[in-house]
Amino acid sequence: PALFVSNHISWYDIPVLQSSIPTGFVGKAEIRGWPIIGWMAYRGNTLFIQRGKRDSFLTVLTDMKKRMKMQNLLIFPEGTSSAGDTVMTFKTRFYDPAIEDGVPIQPIALYYTSPHRSCAELAFINNESFMVHMIRMLGEPYIDARVRFCAPVATTGRNRHELGDGTQAEGTAALPTLKRQ
């Protein structure tokens, strides 16, 4: 198993990435209540965290350790979605279970295009409601999802801040090649 870390552009990152790798996710608890996507996330073995709740955070860390003995997990360490043109600073609290058990961390870079829209226009940002965004995306004739799997990073002897900086840099370095494809 590995801990995959990716930049985060939209709710459709989940089906895109799950179609590429067998993995569970860590996501905010609100997603569970979203139409269709909440059900997909639940069925995709997502660990849901209630933001700002220490008990929920500690439970998810424990559950991550258990899960990574059996399966891959994927987190979006930016903590929110972005326009996709850069990779925001990685928050590394969820790296600890991988570090403690020596599980490698594999960075991923995501980027989307369509014939009529930029990645920023396809992104789930600016407080747009989920339903409005989903309907808008379903109206797109074609969305090209570009995924780059960077080299796995060994966690042994490294701290989460060092790993966060390194994995963020890997994702950032991969973006220009995805934009040019």
Backbone bond lengths (Angstrom), bond angles and torsions (degrees), N, CA, C in turn:
res aa  C-N    CA-C-N  psi(-1)  N-CA   C-N-CA  omega(-1)  CA-C   N-CA-C  phi
1 P - - - 1.461 - - 1.533 111.93 -
2 A 1.317 114.53 157.97 1.460 121.66 177.86 1.521 108.61 -139.40
3 L 1.330 114.96 159.44 1.460 121.33 169.99 1.521 105.69 -100.78
4 F 1.324 116.60 112.46 1.453 121.51 177.61 1.523 108.25 -89.96
5 V 1.325 116.53 139.90 1.463 121.96 178.31 1.526 107.93 -128.62
6 S 1.321 116.05 133.44 1.456 120.08 -174.41 1.521 111.29 -139.68
7 N 1.336 114.96 151.47 1.456 118.32 166.79 1.528 107.40 -65.24
8 H 1.321 116.29 162.30 1.466 120.58 -170.67 1.513 109.34 -131.17
9 I 1.336 115.47 119.97 1.458 120.86 -176.35 1.525 111.71 -112.85
10 S 1.325 116.59 -38.20 1.464 119.29 -175.46 1.524 111.31 -160.28
11 W 1.317 115.71 170.99 1.457 121.83 175.22 1.520 111.05 -60.99
12 Y 1.333 117.98 -27.55 1.466 118.81 -179.35 1.523 112.96 -77.62
13 D 1.333 118.14 -0.92 1.474 119.81 169.65 1.532 109.98 -58.02
14 I 1.327 116.38 -35.32 1.467 121.08 -175.72 1.531 111.22 -64.01
15 P 1.346 120.43 -56.08 1.466 117.76 178.59 1.528 112.94 -65.05
16 V 1.331 117.69 -33.20 1.469 119.80 178.18 1.523 110.12 -62.20
17 L 1.325 116.72 -49.92 1.460 119.63 -177.57 1.523 111.66 -70.77
18 Q 1.316 117.38 -37.75 1.460 119.01 -179.66 1.526 111.17 -68.79
19 S 1.310 118.13 -23.18 1.467 119.81 175.31 1.527 111.11 -75.91
20 S 1.331 116.85 -16.81 1.472 121.63 -178.99 1.516 113.56 -97.54
21 I 1.330 116.81 -33.15 1.468 120.95 -177.89 1.522 109.60 -141.02
22 P 1.324 116.33 144.13 1.466 118.52 174.23 1.527 109.02 -76.81
23 T 1.321 116.65 112.79 1.459 119.75 -175.22 1.513 111.50 -154.74
24 G 1.317 114.67 154.87 1.451 122.16 167.08 1.526 107.12 -98.78
25 F 1.312 117.42 170.67 1.458 122.36 -176.73 1.522 110.52 -128.47
26 V 1.315 115.53 163.53 1.455 123.07 166.75 1.526 105.08 -116.58
27 G 1.334 116.52 124.97 1.451 119.86 -176.99 1.518 112.00 -145.29
28 K 1.323 115.13 164.48 1.461 119.96 -179.80 1.522 110.23 -67.92
29 A 1.325 115.62 145.50 1.462 122.52 -174.16 1.530 112.58 -59.77
30 E 1.327 118.44 -29.88 1.463 121.06 -177.88 1.526 112.21 -59.46
31 I 1.332 116.17 -28.97 1.465 120.23 -177.73 1.524 111.01 -59.91
32 R 1.322 116.29 -34.28 1.469 120.39 -177.89 1.525 111.60 -56.37
33 G 1.324 118.56 -30.58 1.458 122.33 -179.41 1.521 114.96 -88.81
34 W 1.330 118.13 -3.15 1.463 120.23 -179.81 1.527 110.57 -73.42
35 P 1.334 116.88 140.80 1.469 119.38 177.35 1.536 110.63 -61.13
36 I 1.268 117.26 139.73 1.471 127.28 177.08 1.529 111.78 62.48
37 I 1.316 118.01 -57.67 1.469 121.98 -176.88 1.524 110.62 -64.51
38 G 1.322 118.14 -39.28 1.461 120.96 177.77 1.515 111.75 -60.95
39 W 1.329 115.30 -42.43 1.454 120.17 177.43 1.529 110.08 -65.35
40 M 1.348 117.01 -43.62 1.465 120.87 178.99 1.529 110.80 -61.67
41 A 1.324 116.50 -42.33 1.469 120.21 -179.86 1.524 110.64 -63.96
42 Y 1.314 116.25 -43.73 1.458 120.96 178.13 1.524 110.68 -61.00
43 R 1.327 116.57 -47.80 1.471 121.69 179.89 1.529 111.12 -66.85
44 G 1.323 116.78 -22.44 1.467 121.66 179.03 1.515 113.03 -88.13
45 N 1.331 117.33 16.42 1.474 122.38 177.45 1.523 113.88 64.66
46 T 1.320 117.06 37.69 1.454 120.88 177.05 1.525 110.69 -73.60
47 L 1.323 115.67 136.73 1.463 122.09 169.53 1.524 105.80 -92.30
48 F 1.319 117.27 120.55 1.457 121.22 -176.48 1.524 110.15 -96.51
49 I 1.337 115.76 133.83 1.461 121.34 179.00 1.522 109.32 -117.55
50 Q 1.316 115.36 137.82 1.468 120.73 173.13 1.524 106.47 -89.57
51 R 1.301 116.00 111.10 1.463 120.88 -177.78 1.519 110.96 -59.33
52 G 1.335 114.72 139.15 1.454 120.58 178.24 1.516 114.57 80.98
53 K 1.305 118.18 1.59 1.470 122.47 -179.95 1.524 108.58 -109.01
54 R 1.316 116.85 108.93 1.467 121.66 -177.30 1.525 112.07 -58.92
55 D 1.332 117.49 -41.36 1.464 120.42 179.55 1.530 111.00 -60.16
56 S 1.323 116.59 -41.57 1.458 121.06 179.38 1.528 110.00 -64.72
57 F 1.317 116.76 -42.60 1.464 122.11 178.76 1.523 110.70 -59.65
58 L 1.328 117.21 -48.20 1.465 121.13 -179.14 1.532 111.49 -64.76
59 T 1.319 116.77 -37.57 1.466 120.95 177.31 1.526 110.52 -63.70
60 V 1.324 116.35 -44.18 1.466 120.06 179.96 1.528 110.75 -64.49
61 L 1.341 118.45 -40.35 1.464 120.07 177.01 1.534 110.90 -59.45
62 T 1.324 116.71 -44.24 1.465 121.11 178.11 1.528 110.63 -63.30
63 D 1.320 116.69 -44.34 1.467 121.13 179.96 1.529 111.21 -65.74
64 M 1.330 117.23 -35.44 1.465 120.48 176.99 1.522 110.65 -61.07
65 K 1.339 116.51 -45.26 1.470 120.18 179.37 1.525 110.97 -58.72
66 K 1.323 116.70 -43.25 1.468 120.74 179.22 1.527 110.90 -64.95
67 R 1.316 116.13 -47.04 1.463 120.79 -176.93 1.521 112.41 -64.09
68 M 1.356 116.57 -39.72 1.461 118.65 -176.25 1.527 113.13 -72.32
69 K 1.300 117.21 -4.62 1.468 119.86 170.85 1.531 109.94 -78.36
70 M 1.355 116.41 -19.55 1.461 121.43 -174.46 1.528 114.08 -120.44
71 Q 1.328 117.81 -27.02 1.458 119.52 -172.99 1.524 111.56 -151.01
72 N 1.321 115.23 164.35 1.457 122.07 172.83 1.521 109.03 -70.05
73 L 1.324 115.33 152.38 1.469 121.53 169.38 1.508 107.78 -128.75
74 L 1.326 115.81 153.77 1.453 121.56 178.19 1.517 108.97 -131.19
75 I 1.323 114.99 134.32 1.465 121.10 176.21 1.527 108.98 -125.46
76 F 1.315 115.18 158.11 1.457 123.01 173.79 1.531 106.58 -110.92
77 P 1.334 117.98 87.95 1.468 120.40 -170.78 1.526 115.48 -69.88
78 E 1.331 118.43 -5.44 1.461 118.64 173.08 1.533 109.95 -69.10
79 G 1.317 116.50 -25.22 1.458 121.30 177.96 1.512 114.81 83.32
80 T 1.320 117.33 -3.73 1.458 122.79 178.22 1.519 107.57 -161.80
81 S 1.316 116.38 170.52 1.461 119.19 177.70 1.525 110.32 -90.44
82 S 1.334 115.07 155.50 1.466 121.02 -179.05 1.520 109.26 -132.17
83 A 1.321 116.15 178.88 1.459 122.17 179.75 1.528 112.56 -72.65
84 G 1.330 117.84 -9.66 1.449 121.41 175.43 1.516 116.01 87.93
85 D 1.328 117.42 -4.14 1.464 118.86 -179.01 1.523 113.32 -85.00
86 T 1.334 116.94 -15.78 1.463 122.31 175.20 1.526 108.03 -141.41
87 V 1.327 114.86 169.10 1.462 120.48 174.16 1.522 106.35 -108.61
88 M 1.318 116.44 120.87 1.462 120.73 -179.62 1.530 110.19 -74.68
89 T 1.317 116.46 167.93 1.460 122.15 179.97 1.517 110.79 -56.63
90 F 1.332 115.62 132.36 1.455 121.32 178.75 1.524 110.36 -81.21
91 K 1.307 115.39 131.31 1.468 122.37 170.95 1.528 105.78 -92.26
92 T 1.309 117.40 128.50 1.465 120.31 -164.97 1.522 114.89 -110.02
93 R 1.315 119.03 14.40 1.468 120.69 -178.93 1.527 112.25 -57.05
94 F 1.315 117.40 -33.25 1.460 120.79 -177.64 1.527 113.11 -86.03
95 Y 1.323 118.61 3.27 1.468 121.61 174.95 1.532 110.75 -77.81
96 D 1.318 117.51 -24.06 1.469 121.28 -172.51 1.532 114.43 -54.62
97 P 1.336 120.75 -46.10 1.472 118.17 179.81 1.534 112.90 -59.88
98 A 1.319 117.05 -36.51 1.469 120.19 178.03 1.526 110.49 -67.54
99 I 1.316 116.91 -42.57 1.461 120.93 -179.83 1.528 110.17 -63.65
100 E 1.316 116.55 -46.15 1.467 120.86 -177.77 1.523 112.58 -60.71
101 D 1.331 117.52 -34.12 1.460 120.63 -177.77 1.529 113.59 -104.00
102 G 1.334 117.30 6.44 1.459 120.25 177.92 1.521 114.26 68.48
103 V 1.328 116.80 27.01 1.457 122.02 179.51 1.531 108.26 -82.34
104 P 1.340 118.70 130.24 1.465 119.68 179.40 1.526 111.56 -66.11
105 I 1.319 114.95 153.26 1.461 122.16 176.30 1.518 107.39 -111.66
106 Q 1.334 116.22 128.43 1.463 120.05 -178.62 1.520 110.36 -117.70
107 P 1.346 116.64 114.25 1.468 120.02 177.34 1.531 111.41 -73.44
108 I 1.316 114.01 147.54 1.461 122.73 176.23 1.526 106.99 -131.41
109 A 1.333 116.22 143.07 1.461 121.19 173.17 1.520 108.18 -115.68
110 L 1.338 116.14 134.77 1.465 123.53 179.14 1.519 110.48 -118.24
111 Y 1.318 115.38 146.41 1.453 121.02 175.43 1.522 107.54 -156.69
112 Y 1.334 117.95 142.27 1.463 122.26 -179.60 1.522 110.62 -123.55
113 T 1.329 115.12 147.33 1.464 120.99 172.15 1.530 107.48 -140.88
114 S 1.311 114.21 163.47 1.467 121.03 171.12 1.523 106.04 -149.79
115 P 1.323 116.73 166.86 1.467 118.17 -178.25 1.530 113.78 -61.36
116 H 1.334 117.18 -25.48 1.462 119.85 -172.19 1.528 114.27 -118.34
117 R 1.338 117.89 -4.11 1.460 119.54 -173.36 1.522 111.16 -138.23
118 S 1.321 114.40 149.51 1.465 121.06 174.06 1.527 109.07 -82.46
119 C 1.318 115.56 170.00 1.467 119.49 176.93 1.532 109.97 -59.04
120 A 1.321 117.41 -40.30 1.468 120.91 -179.66 1.528 111.27 -61.83
121 E 1.325 117.18 -35.77 1.464 120.55 178.95 1.528 112.25 -74.38
122 L 1.326 116.99 -20.96 1.466 121.43 177.70 1.522 111.83 -89.98
123 A 1.323 117.29 -13.19 1.468 122.53 -174.59 1.530 111.70 -72.97
124 F 1.319 114.84 152.98 1.467 122.51 177.31 1.526 107.34 -96.40
125 I 1.342 115.76 83.18 1.467 121.90 -174.75 1.530 109.70 -137.68
126 N 1.328 114.92 -179.65 1.472 122.89 174.01 1.527 113.58 61.67
127 N 1.325 117.01 35.26 1.460 122.64 175.50 1.520 114.23 58.68
128 E 1.311 117.09 26.02 1.458 120.92 174.34 1.527 108.07 -67.29
129 S 1.322 117.60 141.12 1.464 118.50 179.35 1.526 109.63 -71.17
130 F 1.327 114.57 151.96 1.459 119.80 -178.99 1.526 111.17 -57.86
131 M 1.331 117.62 -47.65 1.469 120.90 -176.38 1.523 111.78 -63.22
132 V 1.329 117.31 -42.53 1.470 120.67 178.51 1.525 109.57 -61.81
133 H 1.321 116.03 -44.72 1.469 119.45 -179.59 1.527 111.15 -65.21
134 M 1.320 117.39 -44.32 1.463 120.03 -178.96 1.530 110.70 -61.96
135 I 1.314 117.78 -44.14 1.466 120.78 179.26 1.526 110.31 -63.47
136 R 1.330 116.01 -41.18 1.469 119.93 178.46 1.527 110.72 -62.16
137 M 1.328 117.23 -42.02 1.458 120.80 -178.57 1.528 111.32 -70.94
138 L 1.326 117.08 -36.44 1.464 119.60 177.49 1.527 111.19 -65.45
139 G 1.327 117.11 -21.03 1.463 121.36 176.99 1.515 113.55 -82.75
140 E 1.314 117.73 -8.75 1.468 120.80 178.27 1.525 109.33 -73.19
141 P 1.325 117.40 130.53 1.463 118.37 179.49 1.533 113.02 -68.66
142 Y 1.318 116.92 -25.81 1.461 119.84 -174.72 1.522 108.89 -164.27
143 I 1.325 116.30 131.04 1.461 121.07 172.80 1.524 107.23 -126.64
144 D 1.306 115.85 126.13 1.463 121.87 179.09 1.526 107.93 -95.52
145 A 1.329 116.54 113.79 1.462 121.82 177.36 1.520 107.90 -93.46
146 R 1.315 116.19 121.33 1.456 121.56 179.64 1.522 108.51 -110.24
147 V 1.315 115.63 124.48 1.462 121.89 -174.83 1.523 108.47 -126.38
148 R 1.323 116.32 129.11 1.470 120.99 175.79 1.520 108.61 -121.05
149 F 1.318 116.66 119.20 1.458 122.21 175.04 1.522 107.66 -89.54
150 C 1.299 116.53 115.86 1.456 121.80 177.97 1.532 108.99 -83.75
151 A 1.310 116.64 171.19 1.466 121.07 -178.89 1.528 110.66 -65.00
152 P 1.336 116.93 139.88 1.472 119.89 175.39 1.528 110.31 -62.80
153 V 1.321 115.28 148.89 1.468 121.67 -178.51 1.523 108.27 -115.54
154 A 1.329 115.89 127.13 1.468 120.25 176.85 1.529 109.09 -70.29
155 T 1.321 116.11 141.12 1.467 120.55 -177.52 1.528 113.02 -98.50
156 T 1.308 117.62 -14.89 1.461 121.58 -175.57 1.530 111.22 -59.38
157 G 1.341 115.42 127.81 1.456 121.61 176.78 1.514 115.42 73.97
158 R 1.327 117.73 13.60 1.465 120.60 -178.87 1.525 109.25 -123.33
159 N 1.325 116.00 150.48 1.464 118.84 178.20 1.527 110.03 -97.29
160 R 1.322 115.66 166.95 1.459 120.07 -173.46 1.528 112.85 -65.86
161 H 1.329 117.96 -31.17 1.472 119.63 -179.47 1.521 110.50 -69.90
162 E 1.318 115.76 -42.85 1.463 121.16 176.93 1.537 109.94 -62.47
163 L 1.327 116.37 -44.77 1.464 120.71 178.65 1.526 111.65 -65.65
164 G 1.318 116.76 -38.92 1.464 120.40 178.29 1.518 111.85 -62.96
165 D 1.325 115.92 -45.55 1.470 119.54 178.38 1.526 110.80 -61.42
166 G 1.337 115.65 -43.22 1.465 120.09 -178.38 1.516 113.32 -67.95
167 T 1.320 117.94 -43.88 1.461 120.52 -178.89 1.527 111.28 -71.54
168 Q 1.324 117.13 -33.93 1.468 120.09 175.00 1.521 109.68 -65.19
169 A 1.323 117.44 -42.42 1.470 121.87 179.20 1.530 110.86 -62.48
170 E 1.338 117.30 -39.40 1.471 120.70 178.36 1.531 110.77 -62.35
171 G 1.331 116.59 -46.67 1.462 120.28 178.62 1.519 111.97 -63.26
172 T 1.322 116.14 -41.12 1.464 121.07 178.72 1.523 110.66 -62.89
173 A 1.321 117.22 -43.06 1.466 121.65 -179.31 1.531 111.92 -64.79
174 A 1.330 117.60 -29.23 1.460 121.05 -178.61 1.528 113.17 -79.30
175 L 1.325 118.40 -23.32 1.471 120.80 -175.23 1.528 114.30 -57.49
176 P 1.334 119.96 -46.47 1.480 118.18 -178.48 1.524 113.66 -57.19
177 T 1.325 117.91 -36.05 1.467 119.35 179.13 1.529 110.97 -69.26
178 L 1.332 117.87 -33.55 1.463 120.99 178.09 1.523 110.94 -70.46
179 K 1.310 117.03 -35.83 1.468 121.10 179.99 1.536 111.88 -66.77
180 R 1.349 116.07 -31.36 1.469 121.03 -176.26 1.529 113.44 -84.63
181 Q 1.294 118.54 -18.18 1.475 120.28 -174.54 1.504 112.20 -60.31
